[in-house]
C-alpha cells in the first residue's frame, strides 16, 4: 500500500522511500528475532547464559519507547 501511494504521486518520493526503508528494516529485525527464538526452542543453538547487572539493563533509553495510550 505504501508503494502504491508513492506510485500514485500522493506523497513525496523521498518520504515514501524513507518510510519503506524504515518498515523493511523493522520487518527484518522481527524476522531475525523470530528465527533466533525458533532456533533456541529447537535446540539448534545453545543458550548462553551470563550474569547481568540490573543497573545496565535500566540504562536503556526509555524515552525512545512510545507509551501506550489509554482509551476509556
matplotlib code that plots the C-alpha trace (Angstrom):
import matplotlib.pyplot as plt

x = [0.0, 2.9, 4.5, 1.1, 0.8, 4.2, 3.2, 0.0, 2.0, 0.1, 3.2, 6.8, 9.0, 11.7, 9.2, 7.8, 11.2, 12.4, 9.3, 9.6, 13.2, 12.3, 9.5, 11.7, 14.4, 11.9, 10.5, 14.0, 14.6, 11.3, 12.1, 15.6, 14.1, 11.6, 14.3, 16.5, 13.6, 12.8, 16.4, 16.6, 13.4, 14.5, 17.9, 19.8, 21.6, 22.8, 21.5, 24.5, 23.5, 25.6, 25.3, 23.5, 23.8, 20.3, 21.7, 23.0, 19.6, 17.8, 20.1, 18.2, 16.9, 13.2, 12.4, 12.5, 9.9, 6.3, 4.0, 0.6, -2.4, -5.4, -8.8, -11.7]
y = [0.0, 2.4, 1.7, 2.3, 5.6, 6.6, 5.4, 7.5, 10.6, 11.2, 11.7, 12.8, 10.1, 10.7, 10.4, 7.2, 5.7, 6.7, 5.1, 2.0, 1.6, 2.0, -0.5, -3.0, -2.6, -3.2, -6.3, -7.7, -7.2, -9.0, -11.9, -12.2, -12.3, -15.0, -17.1, -16.8, -17.8, -20.8, -21.9, -21.7, -23.6, -26.3, -26.6, -25.8, -23.0, -23.4, -20.7, -18.8, -17.6, -14.9, -12.6, -9.3, -6.2, -4.6, -1.1, -1.7, -3.1, 0.0, 2.4, 1.7, 4.9, 4.5, 7.9, 6.3, 3.8, 5.1, 5.0, 3.2, 5.4, 4.7, 4.6, 4.9]
z = [0.0, 0.8, -2.6, -4.3, -2.6, -4.0, -7.5, -7.4, -6.5, -3.3, -1.3, -2.0, -3.4, -0.8, 2.1, 0.7, 0.2, 3.7, 5.3, 3.2, 4.3, 8.0, 7.6, 5.8, 8.4, 11.2, 9.4, 9.1, 12.8, 13.6, 11.3, 12.8, 16.3, 15.4, 13.7, 16.8, 19.0, 16.8, 16.8, 20.6, 21.1, 18.7, 20.5, 17.3, 19.1, 22.7, 25.1, 26.5, 30.0, 31.6, 34.6, 34.0, 36.1, 36.6, 36.5, 33.0, 32.0, 33.2, 31.3, 28.1, 26.6, 27.5, 26.1, 22.6, 23.6, 22.9, 25.8, 25.4, 25.2, 27.3, 25.8, 28.0]

ax = plt.figure().add_subplot(projection="3d")
ax.plot(x, y, z, "-o")
ax.set_aspect("equal")
plt.show()
